[in-house]
Amino acid sequence: MSGTAHDPLPRSVPIIITGAGLVVALAALGSSLPAHHWWGRIAVGGYLAALATALVPAIRHHWWKVAVVLCGALPLAVLVIGRARGWHHVAQSEVDVLESGARRLLLHATPYRDPARMSAADATTNYSYFPYLPAMTVPGLPRALLGRHWFTDARLWMVAFDAAMLRIAWRHLRPATRRAILAIAASPLVTLVVAAGGHDLLVASSLVAGYVVTDWALGLAASFTVLGWPLTMPALFVRDGEGRWGTRRVAVVAGFVVATAAPILVDPTAAWANIVDFPAGRTPARSPADAPSVGQLLKALPGGTLWVALLVAVVGIALVVSLIRRPPESPAAAARRGAIAFLCLVLAVPSTRAGYLIHPATLGALAWGERSRRTDEGPPA
């Protein structure tokens, strides 16, 4: 059934998302991760309420608010306060990794540790590694500077950043895009990550602002993690109103990456071990990103590492060649290209996880909602 003028999304979307959220929340009740288990205990009731709201015509358009508040904001508050009071493991490992990386940055000018200089116990612990680019330490700086308080939890600062990026982009988005973004925000892809802690939304929110508003947001996305590079690359090939490539955009993005890379130069060997070797499984510690993928299956074969490298190279080369031979004509076309390429990369790499799906979902929402806007058009009235 098609959507109404008030809500351009199909009416089945709220029911599908809240139903899927309920299933994920029920599954989380059996999780061995306390953060996920606690989220599930709260989100079961939240998604039931959101589903009930979606089924009542008079209040149907409020369904996403119920999901965001009860399944995202409420569990986040409970887990942040619980962590401040001494609850154990009520945050995903990324939260501790960002905060410990920020402490190392302040103490040693780099968040990276060389496995060769670690103790045997530290070398086999994934908390000892920082598999991101240096800019990802920013959400962890409040705790590194001010100590352990509820307001220094990295999750709160990541959510604040995400809200700021969406605020910047909001008035430039078309109504259809806004509704699609809100639907994603109400899904367990976002509510679970917000509550338990995950860095993916930093990149996703930057992409939204970068694709439709400002080049420096693309620079932020590329500065957080290497995975941000294939996500930002299609936007660099969008031609302007005079048919020229975005040379200034490339310079801005490259400038952000270079300007924030100084901590890598402090110990390039340690940085390589953290950013490349750890996700590739070439360190004593195993990355927690171990969801099933084609790359994981290939890695188990003889010479599997080479096969994985070839598969990733093929995907990367195919993306670059397609962008050069047929540059996207609009941000929507670029977003669609980025979503497809990133999905292929998620399947190709051996270290992946469900949270990565937020990126193709976000770019897919942009491609769907902004599909009729071209680069020479201004923002919607």
ChimeraX attribute file (.defattr): number of C-alpha atoms within 10 A of each C-alpha:
attribute: neighborCount
match mode: 1-to-1
recipient: residues
	/A:1	8
	/A:2	10
	/A:3	12
	/A:4	10
	/A:5	9
	/A:6	10
	/A:7	16
	/A:8	16
	/A:9	20
	/A:10	12
	/A:11	17
	/A:12	13
	/A:13	15
	/A:14	25
	/A:15	19
	/A:16	14
	/A:17	21
	/A:18	27
	/A:19	17
	/A:20	15
	/A:21	28
	/A:22	25
	/A:23	15
	/A:24	19
	/A:25	27
	/A:26	18
	/A:27	14
	/A:28	22
	/A:29	19
	/A:30	12
	/A:31	14
	/A:32	9
	/A:33	16
	/A:34	20
	/A:35	24
	/A:36	25
	/A:37	20
	/A:38	21
	/A:39	28
	/A:40	27
	/A:41	16
	/A:42	18
	/A:43	31
	/A:44	22
	/A:45	17
	/A:46	25
	/A:47	31
	/A:48	17
	/A:49	18
	/A:50	31
	/A:51	24
	/A:52	16
	/A:53	23
	/A:54	24
	/A:55	16
	/A:56	12
	/A:57	8
	/A:58	9
	/A:59	11
	/A:60	18
	/A:61	16
	/A:62	14
	/A:63	23
	/A:64	25
	/A:65	16
	/A:66	20
	/A:67	31
	/A:68	25
	/A:69	17
	/A:70	22
	/A:71	33
	/A:72	26
	/A:73	16
	/A:74	19
	/A:75	26
	/A:76	28
	/A:77	15
	/A:78	15
	/A:79	25
	/A:80	25
	/A:81	17
	/A:82	16
	/A:83	19
	/A:84	15
	/A:85	12
	/A:86	9
	/A:87	13
	/A:88	12
	/A:89	16
	/A:90	25
	/A:91	26
	/A:92	18
	/A:93	17
	/A:94	20
	/A:95	22
	/A:96	18
	/A:97	22
	/A:98	30
	/A:99	24
	/A:100	21
	/A:101	29
	/A:102	29
	/A:103	21
	/A:104	17
	/A:105	19
	/A:106	13
	/A:107	11
	/A:108	13
	/A:109	16
	/A:110	24
	/A:111	32
	/A:112	30
	/A:113	23
	/A:114	17
	/A:115	21
	/A:116	13
	/A:117	10
	/A:118	12
	/A:119	9
	/A:120	11
	/A:121	10
	/A:122	16
	/A:123	20
	/A:124	16
	/A:125	13
	/A:126	20
	/A:127	19
	/A:128	22
	/A:129	29
	/A:130	26
	/A:131	26
	/A:132	24
	/A:133	23
	/A:134	25
	/A:135	20
	/A:136	26
	/A:137	25
	/A:138	18
	/A:139	25
	/A:140	24
	/A:141	23
	/A:142	20
	/A:143	20
	/A:144	22
	/A:145	12
	/A:146	10
	/A:147	12
	/A:148	14
	/A:149	14
	/A:150	18
	/A:151	16
	/A:152	21
	/A:153	25
	/A:154	27
	/A:155	29
	/A:156	19
	/A:157	17
	/A:158	22
	/A:159	22
	/A:160	13
	/A:161	17
	/A:162	20
	/A:163	14
	/A:164	15
	/A:165	20
	/A:166	19
	/A:167	13
	/A:168	19
	/A:169	21
	/A:170	18
	/A:171	14
	/A:172	17
	/A:173	23
	/A:174	18
	/A:175	19
	/A:176	20
	/A:177	23
	/A:178	22
	/A:179	19
	/A:180	23
	/A:181	24
	/A:182	15
	/A:183	22
	/A:184	20
	/A:185	20
	/A:186	28
	/A:187	27
	/A:188	26
	/A:189	21
	/A:190	22
	/A:191	26
	/A:192	27
	/A:193	22
	/A:194	26
	/A:195	28
	/A:196	28
	/A:197	29
	/A:198	22
	/A:199	23
	/A:200	23
	/A:201	24
	/A:202	22
	/A:203	25
	/A:204	24
	/A:205	27
	/A:206	29
	/A:207	32
	/A:208	27
	/A:209	25
	/A:210	24
	/A:211	24
	/A:212	22
	/A:213	18
	/A:214	16
	/A:215	22
	/A:216	18
	/A:217	25
	/A:218	31
	/A:219	26
	/A:220	25
	/A:221	31
	/A:222	26
	/A:223	27
	/A:224	25
	/A:225	21
	/A:226	16
	/A:227	20
	/A:228	22
	/A:229	18
	/A:230	19
	/A:231	26
	/A:232	26
	/A:233	21
	/A:234	26
	/A:235	31
	/A:236	23
	/A:237	24
	/A:238	26
	/A:239	20
	/A:240	15
	/A:241	13
	/A:242	8
	/A:243	11
	/A:244	10
	/A:245	16
	/A:246	16
	/A:247	13
	/A:248	11
	/A:249	20
	/A:250	18
	/A:251	15
	/A:252	18
	/A:253	24
	/A:254	15
	/A:255	15
	/A:256	20
	/A:257	23
	/A:258	12
	/A:259	12
	/A:260	16
	/A:261	16
	/A:262	13
	/A:263	19
	/A:264	19
	/A:265	12
	/A:266	15
	/A:267	16
	/A:268	14
	/A:269	15
	/A:270	23
	/A:271	25
	/A:272	16
	/A:273	22
	/A:274	26
	/A:275	19
	/A:276	16
	/A:277	16
	/A:278	21
	/A:279	24
	/A:280	19
	/A:281	15
	/A:282	14
	/A:283	19
	/A:284	17
	/A:285	19
	/A:286	17
	/A:287	21
	/A:288	14
	/A:289	14
	/A:290	15
	/A:291	14
	/A:292	16
	/A:293	18
	/A:294	16
	/A:295	23
	/A:296	20
	/A:297	14
	/A:298	20
	/A:299	20
	/A:300	11
	/A:301	12
	/A:302	9
	/A:303	10
	/A:304	16
	/A:305	19
	/A:306	13
	/A:307	16
	/A:308	22
	/A:309	17
	/A:310	13
	/A:311	20
	/A:312	20
	/A:313	14
	/A:314	14
	/A:315	15
	/A:316	16
	/A:317	12
	/A:318	13
	/A:319	19
	/A:320	18
	/A:321	11
	/A:322	13
	/A:323	19
	/A:324	12
	/A:325	8
	/A:326	10
	/A:327	20
	/A:328	22
	/A:329	19
	/A:330	26
	/A:331	27
	/A:332	27
	/A:333	25
	/A:334	25
	/A:335	30
	/A:336	22
	/A:337	25
	/A:338	24
	/A:339	26
	/A:340	15
	/A:341	20
	/A:342	24
	/A:343	15
	/A:344	16
	/A:345	23
	/A:346	23
	/A:347	19
	/A:348	25
	/A:349	23
	/A:350	29
	/A:351	21
	/A:352	22
	/A:353	15
	/A:354	12
	/A:355	18
	/A:356	19
	/A:357	16
	/A:358	22
	/A:359	24
	/A:360	22
	/A:361	18
	/A:362	24
	/A:363	28
	/A:364	23
	/A:365	26
	/A:366	29
	/A:367	23
	/A:368	17
	/A:369	22
	/A:370	22
	/A:371	18
	/A:372	12
	/A:373	18
	/A:374	17
	/A:375	18
	/A:376	13
	/A:377	10
	/A:378	9
	/A:379	13
	/A:380	10
	/A:381	7
